[in-house]
Amino acid sequence: MPRPSGHDAASQRDLEAQSRHVRKRRRATRACDFCHQRAIKCRPGPAAESTSTTNSRSQSCSTCIEYGVPCTQLRPEHRRGTKPSRPQLNLSLASCEPTPRRSMDAHLHGSKLIIRSLIDVYFDTIYPIYPFFDQPNFLEQWHHGLIGRDQASYANLMALCALSAQHVHDKAVFTISLAPAADSLDPATYLHEALHAIPAELDRCRDLDYLRAFHLLALYAIQVGNTGLLHKNMGMCHALLAQDGLQDEKRWPSGLSDSEREVRRRLFWSAYRLEVHTSLVLGHIIRIQESQCAVLYPTVPDNDGRGDTNEADEWLTGWNLITDLYRILEYAVNAFRAKRTSIAYQRSPAFATLSAAQVLEQVHALQTDLPVRFRQASCQSQNVRNNRCGFQTANIVATVQLVKMTIFSAETATIRKACEVALELIENVSAIPLEYFRAISSPMFQELSGIGHILSSVIGKQLSEGDYQHLRLVILSMAGLLTRLSSCYASAGEAGARLRQHVDRIDQHITEQQEKAQTREYRVQSEHNDVSNNLTMEDVVTVPSDLFDYMLWNTGLSTLNPSDFLF
């Protein structure tokens, strides 16, 4: 065997020396949740470096310290290293890989101060109509950093921020001083985060925060006029309601606290009201029937730490009364549609449980028994409870008139009677302070647009000039209301101007028809020497109904498609 040369022996000795001095490579320590989510290196904090315990979670890493977020390792542990050549398949779980958990990022979502401002906007502007939370409990959890830590809570928070940011963007905020600068907000960012934090599988959306998130996203869709997003999230709401049996308190989990039951009641009846509202506006079927629900009204007043229980500013009673009106409205919509479909499709009439007179009697009884604080909306004040009473009053006024209009449309009536009801609605709505219109925003304007749709249901093929004069008064009154609301809603002033332009065109058409009719009448009288003619201009001049096509509802009040509306 040949001996190695001197050069080869030296090389071998060098390799052996290097191998003795090379330290064994250590496996990288497990990153914290925040660093893992962003695929960045988890750098140990100062305390960990000094003690050489880099794998300890008792100290925060440098990245979490910089961002001011909790340094945790809550995600499930998986085996690391080379995977087996034949992976074990679990068909039951093959499609249920967990969605990557998302967490707060100041660069993406804004500072905690901005998030808190959006939360304040929700409780100031949206909560009085859609109280999805127990406010004191929510704010306490936020104070302790518990909101947004798990995936369901994060999706819920992002949906809330998306809705509040859109209200700020639209200047639809009750208390302007609470809103952060609009140029520092991007509602689409919060929307994207909320949508991507929601699991695709329904079975993984059992947390109540997901149901809240779907409702908040549906309200966002209404605010921006996105019908596809609205139907998607409303559909998910109905799926969760059916899966969890939220429509029947007997099917709720046992051992719920009073606060948890209260939140579920608020959520359910908010879902019901939103369903009836969108059914009226978009024309879809009502998928939640109040006759099949066994859920009590919420009764626990706000515990805002003031310690007093002054009945004069207790607003939840008014909120429940509005729910009563929506239940009546459900029957009114059913009656209206039953009449229309039975005529159009030659079916036997639907079986109604309440007549129009009975429904109107219930509405009148509710109005008569209204507490004093809900009879007239007071202007904005520093009293939060009093402001929330004002929200209920504004909503009561609009909903009562909408119920009356819908019931009226289900009955056989004249255009003059319809105009009287419409004028009553406009007069009552005009008494609502502007700040409530600004805050309630799109839902309120969508209900106002229903005036035109309901009036169109009683307009015949031809209108006499006398009928038109009544309708003309309604249109001009609506134009005046829209002009008044221009400071609250960007397109309201333009919509009022368009209505006046429509009226001017119809007036011009009538003038031309009158001149032609007078000419024809003069010729007939001249040919027959008939000086006594009992015909009046009202008998001779008519207004074709096609001149009103989209006039009454294409006012720009709603960003939703007018062709999708019920009326």
Beta strands, then each sheet from edge to edge (+ up, - down):
strand 1: 462-464
strand 2: 542-544
sheet 1: 1+ 2-
end
